Amino acid sequence: MGRQVSGADKFEIQNGKLQLIFNCTSSTGTVAEAVQEAFKNWEISKKNYDFKNPNPTSFSLLVWKETQECGIGVAKKGDKAYVVLQVPSGNMRGSFDKNVLPA
């Protein structure tokens, strides 16, 4: 794919919604490939997730049990692509044990 991650995931709150932003660079990648790469990156973060000592991560946001809807946006300019996952809530302290469950 010719893609490499250029920076880490970033969390932001925009209009009261939590956003997870992934950025990558690629000279040949398509927007679809950027979305695939973002979700692959977010899924891989499960390996490092500590269910006994939970902290907000991209993995916990993706699997948050109470989430009923989400939005995804993609922007591409030159060789940079940004994939944004937006959810109404999630990664809330004190709620991890109810919302991020081991498989």
The first five atom37 places (N, CA, C, CB, O) and aatype in JSON, in Angstrom:
{
  "aatype": [12, 7, 1, 5, 19, 15, 7, 0, 3, 11, 13, 6, 9, 5, 2, 7, 11, 10, 5, 10, 9, 13, 2, 4, 16, 15, 15, 16, 7, 16, 19, 0, 6, 0, 19, 5, 6, 0, 13, 11, 2, 17, 6, 9, 15, 11, 11, 2, 18, 3, 13, 11, 2, 14, 2, 14, 16, 15, 13, 15, 10, 10, 19, 17, 11, 6, 16, 5, 6, 4, 7, 9, 7, 19, 0, 11, 11, 7, 3, 11, 0, 18, 19, 19, 10, 5, 19, 14, 15, 7, 2, 12, 1, 7, 15, 13, 3, 11, 2, 19, 10, 14, 0],
  "atom_mask": [
    [1, 1, 1, 1, 1],
    [1, 1, 1, 0, 1],
    [1, 1, 1, 1, 1],
    [1, 1, 1, 1, 1],
    [1, 1, 1, 1, 1],
    [1, 1, 1, 1, 1],
    [1, 1, 1, 0, 1],
    [1, 1, 1, 1, 1],
    [1, 1, 1, 1, 1],
    [1, 1, 1, 1, 1],
    [1, 1, 1, 1, 1],
    [1, 1, 1, 1, 1],
    [1, 1, 1, 1, 1],
    [1, 1, 1, 1, 1],
    [1, 1, 1, 1, 1],
    [1, 1, 1, 0, 1],
    [1, 1, 1, 1, 1],
    [1, 1, 1, 1, 1],
    [1, 1, 1, 1, 1],
    [1, 1, 1, 1, 1],
    [1, 1, 1, 1, 1],
    [1, 1, 1, 1, 1],
    [1, 1, 1, 1, 1],
    [1, 1, 1, 1, 1],
    [1, 1, 1, 1, 1],
    [1, 1, 1, 1, 1],
    [1, 1, 1, 1, 1],
    [1, 1, 1, 1, 1],
    [1, 1, 1, 0, 1],
    [1, 1, 1, 1, 1],
    [1, 1, 1, 1, 1],
    [1, 1, 1, 1, 1],
    [1, 1, 1, 1, 1],
    [1, 1, 1, 1, 1],
    [1, 1, 1, 1, 1],
    [1, 1, 1, 1, 1],
    [1, 1, 1, 1, 1],
    [1, 1, 1, 1, 1],
    [1, 1, 1, 1, 1],
    [1, 1, 1, 1, 1],
    [1, 1, 1, 1, 1],
    [1, 1, 1, 1, 1],
    [1, 1, 1, 1, 1],
    [1, 1, 1, 1, 1],
    [1, 1, 1, 1, 1],
    [1, 1, 1, 1, 1],
    [1, 1, 1, 1, 1],
    [1, 1, 1, 1, 1],
    [1, 1, 1, 1, 1],
    [1, 1, 1, 1, 1],
    [1, 1, 1, 1, 1],
    [1, 1, 1, 1, 1],
    [1, 1, 1, 1, 1],
    [1, 1, 1, 1, 1],
    [1, 1, 1, 1, 1],
    [1, 1, 1, 1, 1],
    [1, 1, 1, 1, 1],
    [1, 1, 1, 1, 1],
    [1, 1, 1, 1, 1],
    [1, 1, 1, 1, 1],
    [1, 1, 1, 1, 1],
    [1, 1, 1, 1, 1],
    [1, 1, 1, 1, 1],
    [1, 1, 1, 1, 1],
    [1, 1, 1, 1, 1],
    [1, 1, 1, 1, 1],
    [1, 1, 1, 1, 1],
    [1, 1, 1, 1, 1],
    [1, 1, 1, 1, 1],
    [1, 1, 1, 1, 1],
    [1, 1, 1, 0, 1],
    [1, 1, 1, 1, 1],
    [1, 1, 1, 0, 1],
    [1, 1, 1, 1, 1],
    [1, 1, 1, 1, 1],
    [1, 1, 1, 1, 1],
    [1, 1, 1, 1, 1],
    [1, 1, 1, 0, 1],
    [1, 1, 1, 1, 1],
    [1, 1, 1, 1, 1],
    [1, 1, 1, 1, 1],
    [1, 1, 1, 1, 1],
    [1, 1, 1, 1, 1],
    [1, 1, 1, 1, 1],
    [1, 1, 1, 1, 1],
    [1, 1, 1, 1, 1],
    [1, 1, 1, 1, 1],
    [1, 1, 1, 1, 1],
    [1, 1, 1, 1, 1],
    [1, 1, 1, 0, 1],
    [1, 1, 1, 1, 1],
    [1, 1, 1, 1, 1],
    [1, 1, 1, 1, 1],
    [1, 1, 1, 0, 1],
    [1, 1, 1, 1, 1],
    [1, 1, 1, 1, 1],
    [1, 1, 1, 1, 1],
    [1, 1, 1, 1, 1],
    [1, 1, 1, 1, 1],
    [1, 1, 1, 1, 1],
    [1, 1, 1, 1, 1],
    [1, 1, 1, 1, 1],
    [1, 1, 1, 1, 1]
  ],
  "atom_positions": [
    [[0.8, -1.19, 0.0], [0.0, 0.0, 0.0], [0.85, 1.26, 0.0], [-0.92, 0.0, 1.18], [0.36, 2.31, -0.42]],
    [[2.08, 1.2, 0.44], [2.9, 2.4, 0.48], [2.5, 3.38, 1.57], [0.0, 0.0, 0.0], [2.79, 4.57, 1.47]],
    [[1.85, 2.9, 2.6], [1.32, 3.79, 3.62], [2.12, 3.62, 4.91], [-0.18, 3.52, 3.88], [2.56, 2.53, 5.26]],
    [[2.29, 4.73, 5.58], [2.89, 4.65, 6.91], [2.16, 5.63, 7.81], [4.42, 4.96, 6.86], [1.7, 6.69, 7.37]],
    [[2.06, 5.27, 9.06], [1.4, 6.14, 10.03], [2.3, 7.34, 10.28], [1.1, 5.39, 11.35], [3.5, 7.19, 10.52]],
    [[1.71, 8.52, 10.23], [2.5, 9.73, 10.51], [1.87, 10.46, 11.67], [2.59, 10.65, 9.26], [1.21, 11.48, 11.49]],
    [[2.07, 9.94, 12.84], [1.48, 10.55, 14.03], [0.57, 9.56, 14.72], [0.0, 0.0, 0.0], [0.26, 8.5, 14.18]],
    [[0.16, 9.91, 15.9], [-0.67, 9.02, 16.7], [-2.14, 9.39, 16.56], [-0.25, 9.07, 18.17], [-2.49, 10.44, 16.02]],
    [[-2.99, 8.5, 17.06], [-4.4, 8.83, 17.16], [-4.54, 10.03, 18.08], [-5.23, 7.62, 17.68], [-3.73, 10.24, 18.98]],
    [[-5.56, 10.8, 17.83], [-5.79, 11.99, 18.63], [-7.27, 12.03, 19.0], [-5.35, 13.29, 17.87], [-8.12, 11.81, 18.14]],
    [[-7.58, 12.32, 20.25], [-8.95, 12.47, 20.7], [-9.29, 13.95, 20.79], [-9.17, 11.76, 22.07], [-8.47, 14.75, 21.25]],
    [[-10.49, 14.32, 20.36], [-10.98, 15.7, 20.48], [-12.46, 15.65, 20.8], [-10.72, 16.51, 19.18], [-13.13, 14.65, 20.52]],
    [[-12.97, 16.72, 21.38], [-14.41, 16.87, 21.53], [-14.83, 18.01, 20.62], [-14.83, 17.15, 23.04], [-14.3, 19.12, 20.7]],
    [[-15.8, 17.72, 19.75], [-16.29, 18.71, 18.78], [-17.81, 18.69, 18.84], [-15.77, 18.4, 17.31], [-18.42, 17.65, 18.63]],
    [[-18.42, 19.83, 19.12], [-19.88, 19.92, 19.21], [-20.47, 18.89, 20.17], [-20.51, 19.74, 17.83], [-21.52, 18.31, 19.9]],
    [[-19.79, 18.66, 21.28], [-20.28, 17.74, 22.3], [-20.11, 16.27, 21.96], [0.0, 0.0, 0.0], [-20.6, 15.41, 22.7]],
    [[-19.42, 15.96, 20.87], [-19.2, 14.56, 20.48], [-17.72, 14.26, 20.52], [-19.79, 14.28, 19.06], [-16.88, 15.11, 20.21]],
    [[-17.4, 13.03, 20.9], [-16.02, 12.58, 20.98], [-15.55, 12.17, 19.6], [-15.87, 11.42, 21.99], [-16.24, 11.42, 18.9]],
    [[-14.37, 12.64, 19.21], [-13.81, 12.3, 17.92], [-12.47, 11.61, 18.1], [-13.65, 13.54, 17.04], [-11.65, 12.02, 18.92]],
    [[-12.26, 10.57, 17.33], [-10.98, 9.88, 17.26], [-10.43, 10.14, 15.87], [-11.13, 8.33, 17.55], [-11.07, 9.8, 14.87]],
    [[-9.26, 10.74, 15.79], [-8.69, 11.14, 14.51], [-7.43, 10.34, 14.24], [-8.39, 12.66, 14.48], [-6.54, 10.27, 15.09]],
    [[-7.35, 9.73, 13.08], [-6.18, 8.97, 12.64], [-5.65, 9.66, 11.39], [-6.53, 7.46, 12.36], [-6.43, 10.0, 10.49]],
    [[-4.34, 9.87, 11.32], [-3.8, 10.43, 10.08], [-2.72, 9.52, 9.54], [-3.25, 11.86, 10.32], [-2.0, 8.87, 10.29]],
    [[-2.62, 9.49, 8.22], [-1.61, 8.67, 7.57], [-1.16, 9.38, 6.3], [-2.16, 7.25, 7.26], [-1.84, 10.27, 5.79]],
    [[-0.04, 8.96, 5.8], [0.46, 9.51, 4.54], [0.63, 8.38, 3.55], [1.8, 10.26, 4.75], [0.95, 7.25, 3.91]],
    [[0.4, 8.69, 2.3], [0.56, 7.7, 1.24], [0.65, 8.42, -0.09], [-0.6, 6.67, 1.25], [-0.12, 9.34, -0.36]],
    [[1.56, 7.99, -0.91], [1.65, 8.59, -2.23], [0.7, 7.91, -3.21], [3.08, 8.51, -2.76], [0.37, 8.48, -4.25]],
    [[0.25, 6.69, -2.9], [-0.6, 5.95, -3.83], [-1.93, 5.54, -3.22], [0.12, 4.73, -4.32], [-2.77, 5.01, -3.94]],
    [[-2.15, 5.77, -1.95], [-3.35, 5.27, -1.28], [-4.62, 6.01, -1.65], [0.0, 0.0, 0.0], [-4.6, 7.19, -1.99]],
    [[-5.73, 5.27, -1.59], [-7.03, 5.84, -1.82], [-7.69, 6.16, -0.48], [-7.91, 4.88, -2.65], [-7.19, 5.77, 0.57]],
    [[-8.79, 6.87, -0.53], [-9.54, 7.16, 0.69], [-10.01, 5.86, 1.34], [-10.75, 8.07, 0.38], [-9.95, 5.72, 2.56]],
    [[-10.47, 4.9, 0.53], [-10.91, 3.6, 1.08], [-9.77, 2.91, 1.82], [-11.44, 2.69, -0.05], [-9.98, 2.33, 2.88]],
    [[-8.56, 2.97, 1.26], [-7.41, 2.36, 1.92], [-7.08, 3.08, 3.23], [-6.18, 2.37, 1.0], [-6.67, 2.44, 4.2]],
    [[-7.26, 4.39, 3.26], [-7.01, 5.14, 4.5], [-7.98, 4.71, 5.59], [-7.13, 6.66, 4.24], [-7.59, 4.56, 6.74]],
    [[-9.25, 4.51, 5.23], [-10.24, 4.06, 6.21], [-9.88, 2.66, 6.7], [-11.67, 4.05, 5.59], [-9.94, 2.4, 7.91]],
    [[-9.5, 1.76, 5.8], [-9.08, 0.41, 6.2], [-7.89, 0.47, 7.15], [-8.73, -0.44, 4.96], [-7.86, -0.22, 8.17]],
    [[-6.92, 1.29, 6.81], [-5.72, 1.41, 7.63], [-6.06, 1.96, 9.02], [-4.7, 2.32, 6.94], [-5.5, 1.5, 10.02]],
    [[-6.97, 2.93, 9.09], [-7.36, 3.5, 10.38], [-8.01, 2.44, 11.26], [-8.32, 4.68, 10.17], [-7.64, 2.3, 12.42]],
    [[-8.98, 1.7, 10.71], [-9.65, 0.68, 11.51], [-8.71, -0.44, 11.9], [-10.83, 0.12, 10.76], [-8.82, -0.99, 13.0]],
    [[-7.8, -0.79, 11.02], [-6.79, -1.81, 11.35], [-5.95, -1.33, 12.54], [-5.89, -2.13, 10.12], [-5.7, -2.08, 13.48]],
    [[-5.51, -0.08, 12.48], [-4.71, 0.52, 13.55], [-5.5, 0.54, 14.86], [-4.28, 1.95, 13.16], [-4.96, 0.2, 15.91]],
    [[-6.75, 0.94, 14.8], [-7.58, 1.0, 16.01], [-7.82, -0.4, 16.57], [-8.91, 1.69, 15.7], [-7.81, -0.58, 17.79]],
    [[-8.04, -1.37, 15.72], [-8.26, -2.74, 16.18], [-7.0, -3.33, 16.82], [-8.71, -3.63, 15.01], [-7.09, -4.04, 17.82]],
    [[-5.86, -3.04, 16.26], [-4.59, -3.55, 16.81], [-4.36, -3.05, 18.23], [-3.41, -3.11, 15.91], [-3.7, -3.72, 19.03]],
    [[-4.91, -1.89, 18.56], [-4.7, -1.35, 19.91], [-5.31, -2.24, 20.98], [-5.29, 0.06, 20.0], [-5.03, -2.05, 22.17]],
    [[-6.16, -3.22, 20.59], [-6.72, -4.16, 21.57], [-5.62, -4.95, 22.25], [-7.71, -5.12, 20.88], [-5.73, -5.28, 23.44]],
    [[-4.54, -5.27, 21.51], [-3.44, -6.06, 22.09], [-2.87, -5.42, 23.34], [-2.33, -6.25, 21.06], [-2.47, -6.12, 24.27]],
    [[-2.84, -4.11, 23.37], [-2.23, -3.39, 24.5], [-3.25, -2.94, 25.54], [-1.46, -2.19, 23.99], [-2.9, -2.27, 26.51]],
    [[-4.51, -3.29, 25.34], [-5.55, -2.82, 26.27], [-5.53, -3.66, 27.54], [-6.94, -2.88, 25.61], [-5.52, -4.89, 27.48]],
    [[-5.53, -3.01, 28.68], [-5.51, -3.67, 29.98], [-6.92, -3.63, 30.58], [-4.47, -3.0, 30.94], [-7.33, -2.6, 31.11]],
    [[-7.64, -4.73, 30.49], [-9.01, -4.79, 30.99], [-9.08, -4.62, 32.51], [-9.66, -6.1, 30.6], [-10.11, -4.2, 33.04]],
    [[-8.0, -4.93, 33.22], [-7.98, -4.79, 34.69], [-7.68, -3.35, 35.12], [-6.95, -5.75, 35.3], [-8.03, -2.96, 36.23]],
    [[-7.04, -2.58, 34.26], [-6.71, -1.2, 34.55], [-7.05, -0.36, 33.31], [-5.19, -1.05, 34.95], [-6.15, 0.12, 32.62]],
    [[-8.36, -0.18, 33.04], [-8.78, 0.44, 31.78], [-8.45, 1.93, 31.69], [-10.25, 0.24, 31.61], [-8.53, 2.67, 32.66]],
    [[-8.09, 2.31, 30.5], [-7.83, 3.71, 30.16], [-8.42, 3.98, 28.79], [-6.3, 4.03, 30.19], [-8.61, 3.05, 28.0]],
    [[-8.73, 5.24, 28.49], [-9.28, 5.55, 27.17], [-8.27, 5.25, 26.06], [-9.69, 7.03, 27.11], [-7.13, 5.7, 26.09]],
    [[-8.72, 4.47, 25.08], [-7.9, 4.16, 23.91], [-8.82, 4.13, 22.69], [-7.15, 2.79, 24.08], [-10.04, 4.21, 22.82]],
    [[-8.22, 4.03, 21.52], [-9.04, 3.9, 20.32], [-9.85, 2.61, 20.36], [-8.14, 3.94, 19.05], [-11.0, 2.58, 19.92]],
    [[-9.27, 1.53, 20.9], [-9.99, 0.26, 21.01], [-11.23, 0.43, 21.89], [-9.08, -0.83, 21.58], [-12.32, 0.0, 21.5]],
    [[-11.08, 1.03, 23.06], [-12.23, 1.15, 23.96], [-13.33, 2.0, 23.34], [-11.78, 1.76, 25.31], [-14.51, 1.74, 23.57]],
    [[-12.96, 3.0, 22.58], [-13.97, 3.82, 21.91], [-14.72, 3.03, 20.84], [-13.32, 5.06, 21.28], [-15.93, 3.17, 20.69]],
    [[-14.01, 2.19, 20.1], [-14.64, 1.39, 19.05], [-15.63, 0.37, 19.59], [-13.59, 0.68, 18.24], [-16.65, 0.11, 18.96]],
    [[-15.34, -0.23, 20.75], [-16.18, -1.31, 21.26], [-17.12, -0.86, 22.38], [-15.31, -2.43, 21.76], [-17.78, -1.7, 22.99]],
    [[-17.2, 0.43, 22.67], [-18.01, 0.95, 23.77], [-19.44, 0.45, 23.63], [-17.97, 2.5, 23.8], [-20.13, 0.79, 22.67]],
    [[-19.89, -0.36, 24.58], [-21.17, -1.07, 24.5], [-22.37, -0.13, 24.36], [-21.34, -1.94, 25.72], [-23.3, -0.42, 23.6]],
    [[-22.38, 0.97, 25.08], [-23.54, 1.87, 25.06], [-23.65, 2.69, 23.77], [-23.46, 2.8, 26.24], [-24.68, 3.33, 23.55]],
    [[-22.63, 2.68, 22.93], [-22.7, 3.46, 21.69], [-23.72, 2.83, 20.74], [-21.3, 3.53, 21.02], [-23.65, 1.64, 20.44]],
    [[-24.65, 3.64, 20.29], [-25.7, 3.18, 19.38], [-25.5, 3.7, 17.96], [-27.05, 3.62, 19.9], [-26.1, 3.17, 17.02]],
    [[-24.68, 4.73, 17.79], [-24.47, 5.3, 16.46], [-23.09, 5.95, 16.41], [-25.57, 6.34, 16.13], [-22.51, 6.3, 17.43]],
    [[-22.59, 6.09, 15.21], [-21.31, 6.77, 15.02], [-21.29, 7.4, 13.64], [-20.11, 5.78, 15.2], [-22.1, 7.06, 12.77]],
    [[-20.37, 8.3, 13.44], [-20.18, 8.91, 12.14], [-18.72, 8.78, 11.75], [0.0, 0.0, 0.0], [-17.83, 8.78, 12.6]],
    [[-18.48, 8.66, 10.46], [-17.11, 8.55, 9.97], [-16.93, 9.58, 8.87], [-16.8, 7.11, 9.46], [-17.77, 9.71, 7.98]],
    [[-15.83, 10.3, 8.93], [-15.5, 11.26, 7.89], [-14.06, 11.06, 7.44], [0.0, 0.0, 0.0], [-13.21, 10.61, 8.21]],
    [[-13.81, 11.39, 6.19], [-12.46, 11.25, 5.63], [-12.14, 12.5, 4.83], [-12.35, 9.97, 4.73], [-12.98, 13.02, 4.09]],
    [[-10.93, 12.98, 4.99], [-10.45, 14.09, 4.18], [-9.08, 13.71, 3.64], [-10.38, 15.43, 5.0], [-8.28, 13.08, 4.33]],
    [[-8.82, 14.08, 2.4], [-7.52, 13.77, 1.79], [-7.03, 15.0, 1.07], [-7.63, 12.56, 0.8], [-7.77, 15.66, 0.34]],
    [[-5.77, 15.31, 1.29], [-5.13, 16.42, 0.6], [-3.7, 16.01, 0.3], [-5.18, 17.74, 1.44], [-2.91, 15.76, 1.22]],
    [[-3.36, 15.92, -0.96], [-2.03, 15.48, -1.33], [-1.81, 14.06, -0.86], [0.0, 0.0, 0.0], [-2.61, 13.17, -1.14]],
    [[-0.71, 13.84, -0.13], [-0.42, 12.49, 0.36], [-0.9, 12.27, 1.79], [1.06, 12.23, 0.28], [-0.56, 11.25, 2.39]],
    [[-1.68, 13.18, 2.35], [-2.19, 13.04, 3.71], [-3.66, 12.69, 3.7], [-1.96, 14.32, 4.52], [-4.44, 13.25, 2.92]],
    [[-4.03, 11.77, 4.56], [-5.43, 11.39, 4.73], [-5.76, 11.43, 6.22], [-5.72, 9.98, 4.12], [-4.95, 11.02, 7.05]],
    [[-6.94, 11.91, 6.54], [-7.41, 11.99, 7.92], [-8.73, 11.23, 7.99], [-7.57, 13.47, 8.4], [-9.66, 11.51, 7.23]],
    [[-8.81, 10.28, 8.91], [-10.03, 9.51, 9.12], [-10.53, 9.86, 10.51], [-9.78, 7.96, 8.96], [-9.8, 9.76, 11.49]],
    [[-11.8, 10.28, 10.59], [-12.38, 10.71, 11.86], [-13.57, 9.82, 12.2], [-12.8, 12.2, 11.8], [-14.49, 9.66, 11.4]],
    [[-13.54, 9.24, 13.39], [-14.66, 8.49, 13.93], [-15.29, 9.37, 15.01], [-14.22, 7.08, 14.5], [-14.6, 9.8, 15.93]],
    [[-16.58, 9.63, 14.9], [-17.27, 10.5, 15.86], [-18.4, 9.72, 16.53], [-17.82, 11.78, 15.17], [-19.21, 9.09, 15.85]],
    [[-18.43, 9.77, 17.85], [-19.48, 9.09, 18.62], [-20.05, 10.07, 19.64], [-18.93, 7.82, 19.32], [-19.36, 10.99, 20.07]],
    [[-21.33, 9.87, 20.04], [-21.94, 10.78, 21.0], [-21.31, 10.7, 22.39], [-23.41, 10.51, 21.1], [-21.28, 11.68, 23.12]],
    [[-20.79, 9.52, 22.74], [-20.16, 9.37, 24.06], [-19.27, 8.14, 24.04], [-21.23, 9.26, 25.2], [-19.24, 7.39, 23.07]],
    [[-18.57, 7.95, 25.12], [-17.69, 6.79, 25.24], [-16.43, 7.17, 25.98], [0.0, 0.0, 0.0], [-16.17, 8.36, 26.2]],
    [[-15.66, 6.18, 26.37], [-14.42, 6.4, 27.11], [-14.63, 7.26, 28.35], [-13.39, 7.06, 26.21], [-13.83, 8.15, 28.66]],
    [[-15.73, 6.98, 29.06], [-16.05, 7.76, 30.25], [-15.53, 7.05, 31.49], [-17.57, 8.0, 30.36], [-15.84, 5.88, 31.73]],
    [[-14.73, 7.76, 32.28], [-14.18, 7.19, 33.52], [-15.3, 6.63, 34.38], [-13.38, 8.26, 34.3], [-16.37, 7.23, 34.49]],
    [[-15.04, 5.49, 35.0], [-16.01, 4.86, 35.88], [-17.01, 3.98, 35.15], [0.0, 0.0, 0.0], [-17.84, 3.32, 35.79]],
    [[-16.95, 3.95, 33.81], [-17.92, 3.16, 33.05], [-17.27, 2.09, 32.19], [-18.74, 4.07, 32.17], [-17.96, 1.41, 31.43]],
    [[-15.97, 1.93, 32.29], [-15.27, 0.97, 31.44], [-15.71, -0.47, 31.69], [-13.76, 1.08, 31.65], [-15.87, -1.24, 30.75]],
    [[-15.91, -0.84, 32.96], [-16.26, -2.24, 33.26], [-17.6, -2.65, 32.65], [-16.29, -2.46, 34.76], [-17.8, -3.83, 32.37]],
    [[-18.52, -1.71, 32.44], [-19.82, -2.01, 31.83], [-19.78, -1.93, 30.31], [-20.87, -1.05, 32.34], [-20.65, -2.5, 29.65]],
    [[-18.78, -1.25, 29.74], [-18.81, -0.94, 28.31], [-17.68, -1.54, 27.47], [-18.78, 0.5, 28.15], [-17.8, -1.62, 26.25]],
    [[-16.6, -1.95, 28.11], [-15.49, -2.56, 27.37], [-15.28, -3.94, 27.97], [-14.17, -1.68, 27.45], [-14.64, -4.11, 29.01]],
    [[-15.84, -4.92, 27.27], [-15.88, -6.27, 27.82], [-14.89, -7.18, 27.1], [-17.29, -6.85, 27.72], [-14.78, -7.13, 25.88]],
    [[-14.17, -8.02, 27.85], [-13.28, -8.98, 27.18], [-14.11, -9.96, 26.35], [-12.4, -9.74, 28.23], [-15.24, -10.29, 26.71]],
    [[-13.53, -10.42, 25.26], [-14.26, -11.35, 24.38], [-14.44, -12.69, 25.02], [-13.54, -11.52, 23.06], [-15.04, -13.58, 24.41]]
  ]
}
